[in-house]
């Protein structure tokens, strides 16, 4: 067997390991297993995005992994394969305004819950990255670091990452100067320098530092006679 053949065999073994939790659910009698993940809890600007996906049991995609471990070019290629082969998928964005109203954890859970509810057909088992989604009647199993341990969660993370990145590229054109297309709203040195120079814009999260302090300083500037 040639080297490429060995690589394929190794990859099939790796993918089989990624299906451990899915196969466990199938053996318990569940038929529609959905993976759920989110992207964008940490940035100081832009939405949080959750995705849910139901894959066919025989799904195979070489290189699939946690979206953080897949480069942008490969994510763009993979996401089309995932969407084309999925039995169902959904992605939901929660705006910075909603994040400020609810807090980031509640906004993330809302995005996850809504993504699940948008799946057609409806799943009968959920594999969720790290958390348990409240107010769900569907059986769910949270997995710490699930995006690197479950193929369904990994694919959901890729969908969520690509959807959010595309939105941040659009915001980069609407609000130039911040570098949103490069840092995607995370608090990089470049972003913080632009924030200090330009001030915040409508997609910055007012409940996150340093945006909160900057806006508070602006609102509470002393008047002429104070």
C-alpha positions in Angstrom: 0.0 0.0 0.0 1.3 3.4 -0.9 1.9 6.3 1.4 -1.4 8.0 0.3 -3.2 4.8 1.1 -1.8 4.7 4.6 -2.8 8.3 5.1 -6.4 7.5 4.1 -6.6 4.5 6.4 -5.3 6.6 9.3 -7.8 9.3 8.5 -10.7 6.9 8.4 -9.6 5.6 11.8 -9.5 9.1 13.2 -12.9 9.9 11.8 -14.2 6.6 13.3 -13.0 7.8 16.7 -14.7 11.2 16.1 -18.0 9.2 15.7 -17.7 7.6 19.1 -20.5 9.6 20.8 -22.7 9.5 17.7 -22.4 5.7 17.4 -23.2 5.4 21.1 -26.4 7.3 20.5 -27.3 5.2 17.5 -26.8 2.0 19.6 -29.2 3.4 22.2 -31.8 3.6 19.5 -31.6 7.3 18.6 -31.8 8.0 14.9 -31.3 11.8 14.3 -28.2 13.0 16.3 -27.4 16.7 16.2 -24.2 18.4 17.1 -24.3 21.9 18.4 -21.5 24.5 18.9 -21.0 28.2 19.1 -18.4 30.7 18.0 -17.8 34.2 19.2 -18.3 34.3 23.0 -15.0 36.0 23.6 -14.8 38.9 21.1 -15.6 42.5 22.1 -17.5 43.1 18.9 -19.9 41.3 16.6 -22.5 38.6 17.1 -22.3 35.2 18.8 -23.2 32.4 16.4 -24.4 28.9 17.1 -24.9 26.1 14.6 -26.6 22.8 14.8 -26.2 20.0 12.3 -27.5 16.5 11.7 -25.1 14.3 9.7 -25.8 11.0 8.0 -24.4 8.1 9.9 -21.9 7.3 7.1 -20.6 10.8 6.8 -16.9 11.1 6.0 -15.0 14.3 5.4 -11.2 14.1 5.3 -9.6 16.7 7.6 -12.7 17.6 9.5 -11.9 18.8 13.1 -12.6 21.6 15.6 -12.8 24.8 13.5 -9.9 26.3 15.4 -7.7 23.6 14.1 -8.7 24.0 10.4 -7.3 26.9 8.4 -9.7 29.3 6.7 -9.2 28.0 3.2 -10.1 24.4 4.3 -13.0 25.6 6.4 -14.6 27.3 3.3 -14.2 24.1 1.3 -15.4 21.8 4.1 -18.5 23.9 5.0 -20.0 23.4 1.5 -19.5 19.6 1.8 -21.0 19.6 5.3 -24.1 21.6 4.2 -24.6 19.6 1.1 -24.4 16.2 2.9 -26.1 17.1 6.1 -29.6 15.9 6.8 -30.3 19.3 8.3 -28.3 22.3 9.5 -29.0 25.7 10.9 -27.0 28.7 12.1 -28.3 31.5 14.4 -26.7 34.8 15.2 -27.4 36.9 18.3 -26.6 40.6 17.9 -24.3 42.6 20.2 -27.4 44.5 21.5 -29.0 41.3 22.5 -25.8 40.1 24.1 -25.7 43.3 26.2 -29.3 42.8 27.2 -29.0 39.2 28.2 -25.3 38.6 29.0 -23.1 36.4 26.8 -23.9 33.1 28.3 -27.7 33.5 28.0 -27.3 34.9 24.5 -25.2 31.9 23.5 -27.7 29.4 25.0 -30.5 31.3 23.1 -28.6 30.9 19.9 -28.0 27.2 20.5 -31.6 26.5 21.4 -32.9 28.4 18.4 -30.6 26.6 16.0 -31.8 23.3 17.3 -35.5 24.3 16.9 -34.8 25.3 13.3 -33.6 21.8 12.3 -35.9 19.9 10.0 -36.2 17.0 10.7 -36.1 17.5 14.4 -33.3 15.7 16.1 -34.0 13.1 18.9 -30.5 13.4 20.5 -28.2 16.4 21.0 -24.4 16.4 21.4 -23.5 19.9 22.8 -20.1 21.4 23.2 -19.5 21.9 27.0 -22.9 23.2 28.1 -26.5 21.9 28.5 -29.1 23.9 26.7 -32.0 24.9 29.0 -35.7 24.4 28.1 -35.1 21.6 25.6 -37.2 18.4 25.7 -34.7 16.6 23.5 -32.2 14.3 25.2 -28.8 16.0 25.3 -25.3 15.1 26.2 -22.8 17.9 26.9 -19.1 17.1 26.0 -16.2 19.1 27.3 -14.1 20.0 24.3 -16.7 18.4 22.2 -15.6 20.2 19.0 -12.5 18.0 19.0 -14.2 14.8 20.2 -17.4 14.6 18.2 -17.7 14.8 14.4 -21.2 16.4 14.6 -20.0 19.2 17.0 -16.9 19.7 14.9 -19.0 20.2 11.8 -21.3 22.6 13.7 -18.2 24.6 14.8 -17.1 24.9 11.2 -20.5 26.1 10.1 -20.6 28.6 12.9 -17.1 29.9 12.3 -17.6 30.4 8.6 -20.9 32.1 9.1 -19.5 34.5 11.7 -16.3 35.2 9.7 -18.4 36.2 6.7 -20.5 38.6 8.8 -17.3 40.2 10.2 -15.9 40.7 6.7 -19.1 42.6 5.9 -18.8 44.7 9.0 -15.3 45.5 8.0 -16.7 47.3 5.0 -19.5 49.0 6.9 -17.2 50.1 9.8 -13.7 50.6 8.2 -10.6 51.2 10.3 -11.1 48.6 13.0 -9.8 45.6 11.1 -12.8 43.4 11.7 -12.0 41.2 8.7 -8.6 40.3 10.3 -9.3 39.9 14.0 -13.0 39.1 13.8 -13.8 41.4 16.8 -11.4 39.8 19.2 -9.4 42.2 21.5 -6.1 42.1 19.6 -3.6 44.9 19.9 -4.6 46.2 16.5 -8.3 46.2 17.5 -7.7 48.0 20.8 -5.5 50.6 19.2 -8.3 51.3 16.6 -10.9 51.4 19.4 -8.8 54.0 21.3 -8.4 56.1 18.2 -11.9 55.8 16.7 -14.1 55.0 19.7 -16.7 52.3 19.6 -19.1 51.5 16.8 -22.6 50.0 16.8 -21.3 46.4 16.7 -19.1 46.7 19.8 -20.5 45.0 22.9 -21.2 47.6 25.5 -21.1 45.1 28.3 -17.6 44.0 27.5 -14.4 45.8 28.6 -12.8 48.1 27.5 -15.9 49.1 25.6 -18.1 49.5 28.7 -15.6 51.8 30.4 -15.1 53.9 27.2 -18.8 54.4 26.8 -19.3 55.2 30.5 -16.6 57.8 30.3 -18.3 59.4 27.2 -21.7 59.4 28.9 -20.4 60.9 32.2 -18.2 63.5 30.8 -18.4 66.5 33.3 -20.4 69.5 32.0 -19.1 73.0 31.8 -20.3 74.0 35.3 -19.5 70.7 37.1 
